[in-house]
Amino acid sequence: MKIKILFVCHGNICRSPMAEFVMKKLVRDLPAELQQGAPQSQLKDIEFEIASAATSTEEIGNPIYPPAHRMLAMHGIDCSGKTARQMTVRDYEYYDYIVLMDRNNLRNLRWILPADVYAHETGASAENRKVSLLMDWVGESRDVADPWYTGDFQATWDDVNEGCKAMLAQILRQTRQ
């Protein structure tokens, strides 16, 4: 089974690449986590594909914003070679999960996706929706603050880390059923 996740923010230079690389690290670290209790066999048939994109065209081709790059590096995460790209309709069709950083990203999807698919599905839990906000996965109805404006990359790191851990745990629970 292949699970495909696309993280999305406005420019794809801060929050969504942070989420992409945090989730990739969490997935890489899974075997070590499993040695602490869960049987390895539960993961042997699961493969992850994780990427990130923007809703805007403003930063296309640019690398991760230096403070975001430094925050990842402080946690031993290499994001070399990542450049910003814009989400497409094909991405929506391809990925199992489209995970947005804030409600503005959700509104911006209307310029990318057909009207019948960009609406945020209400009433369903995050794991039962294709499009969700990252903080939905931790049971909080709030945005991941944009460090481009706040300058607080630690707060963004904390939100991204918490959201990715919760998302991964819920996906793994679903695959075990």
C-alpha positions in Angstrom: 0.0 0.0 0.0 1.3 3.4 -1.0 0.2 6.5 1.0 0.7 9.8 -0.8 0.8 13.1 1.2 1.1 16.6 -0.2 1.6 19.5 2.2 0.6 22.9 0.9 1.2 26.5 2.0 1.2 29.9 0.3 4.7 30.0 -1.1 6.2 26.5 -0.5 9.3 28.0 1.2 8.5 27.8 4.9 5.7 25.8 6.4 4.9 23.1 3.8 8.5 22.1 3.1 9.0 22.0 6.9 6.1 19.6 7.1 7.3 17.6 4.1 10.7 17.0 5.6 9.5 16.5 9.2 7.1 13.8 7.9 9.8 12.2 5.8 12.0 12.0 9.0 9.2 10.6 11.0 8.6 7.9 8.4 12.3 7.1 8.2 12.4 6.8 12.0 9.4 4.4 12.1 11.4 1.1 12.4 13.1 2.4 15.5 9.8 3.5 17.0 8.3 0.1 16.2 11.1 -1.6 18.1 9.6 0.0 21.2 6.4 -2.0 21.1 4.5 -2.4 17.8 5.3 -5.3 15.5 7.3 -4.5 12.4 5.0 -6.6 10.3 2.3 -3.9 10.6 4.5 -1.6 8.4 6.1 -3.9 5.9 3.5 -3.3 3.2 3.3 0.5 3.7 5.2 2.9 1.5 5.0 6.7 1.8 5.4 9.4 -0.8 5.6 12.9 0.7 5.9 16.2 -1.1 5.0 19.9 -0.7 3.7 22.6 -3.0 2.4 26.2 -3.0 -1.0 27.8 -3.8 0.8 30.8 -5.3 3.3 31.3 -8.1 5.3 33.9 -6.1 8.2 31.7 -5.0 8.3 29.0 -7.8 11.9 27.8 -8.2 13.2 29.4 -5.0 14.8 27.3 -2.2 13.5 26.9 1.3 13.6 30.2 3.1 16.9 30.4 5.1 15.4 30.5 8.6 13.2 27.5 7.8 16.2 25.7 6.4 18.2 26.5 9.6 15.3 25.2 11.8 15.2 21.9 9.9 19.0 21.6 10.1 19.0 22.3 13.9 16.9 19.1 14.1 19.2 17.1 11.9 16.9 17.3 8.8 18.5 17.9 5.4 16.2 19.7 2.9 18.9 20.4 0.2 17.7 20.7 -3.3 14.1 21.5 -2.5 12.6 24.3 -4.5 9.1 25.8 -4.5 6.5 24.6 -6.9 2.8 25.3 -7.3 0.1 22.7 -6.7 -1.8 21.4 -9.7 -5.1 19.7 -10.4 -3.0 16.6 -11.1 -1.6 16.7 -7.6 -5.2 16.7 -6.2 -6.0 13.6 -8.3 -2.7 11.9 -7.4 -2.2 12.4 -3.6 -4.3 10.7 -1.0 -4.0 13.6 1.5 -3.7 17.3 0.7 -2.7 19.0 4.0 -3.0 22.7 4.2 -1.3 25.0 6.7 -4.1 27.6 6.9 -7.5 28.6 5.8 -6.1 31.1 3.3 -4.5 28.2 1.5 -7.9 26.6 1.4 -9.4 29.7 -0.2 -6.6 29.8 -2.7 -7.3 26.3 -3.9 -10.4 27.8 -5.7 -7.9 29.2 -8.3 -6.3 25.8 -8.8 -9.0 23.2 -8.4 -12.5 22.7 -10.0 -15.2 24.2 -7.7 -16.6 20.8 -6.7 -13.4 19.6 -5.1 -11.8 22.6 -3.4 -14.4 22.9 -0.6 -13.3 21.8 2.8 -15.4 18.8 3.7 -17.1 19.6 7.0 -18.3 17.1 9.6 -15.8 14.4 8.7 -12.6 13.8 10.7 -9.3 14.8 9.2 -8.4 11.2 8.2 -11.6 10.8 6.3 -11.1 13.9 4.1 -8.7 14.4 1.2 -8.2 18.0 2.0 -7.5 19.0 5.6 -5.7 21.5 7.7 -2.6 20.2 9.5 -3.9 21.2 12.9 -7.1 19.3 12.3 -5.0 16.2 12.9 -4.4 17.2 16.5 -8.0 18.1 17.0 -7.5 21.8 16.9 -9.3 24.1 14.5 -6.5 26.6 13.9 -3.9 27.6 11.4 -0.2 27.0 11.5 1.2 30.5 11.9 3.1 31.8 8.9 6.7 32.5 10.1 7.2 34.7 7.0 5.0 37.2 8.9 5.5 36.2 12.5 9.2 35.5 12.4 8.6 32.8 14.9 10.0 29.7 13.3 10.1 27.8 16.6 6.3 28.1 17.0 5.9 26.9 13.4 8.3 24.0 14.0 6.3 23.0 17.1 3.0 23.0 15.2 4.4 21.2 12.2 6.0 18.5 14.4 2.9 18.0 16.5 0.6 17.9 13.4 2.8 15.5 11.5 3.2 13.1 14.4 -0.6 13.1 15.0 -1.3 12.6 11.2 1.2 9.7 10.9 -0.2 8.0 14.0 -3.8 8.3 12.7 -2.8 7.0 9.2 -1.0 4.0 10.8 -4.0 3.2 13.0 -6.2 3.3 9.9 -3.9 0.9 7.9 -3.9 -1.6 10.8 -7.7 -1.9 10.7 
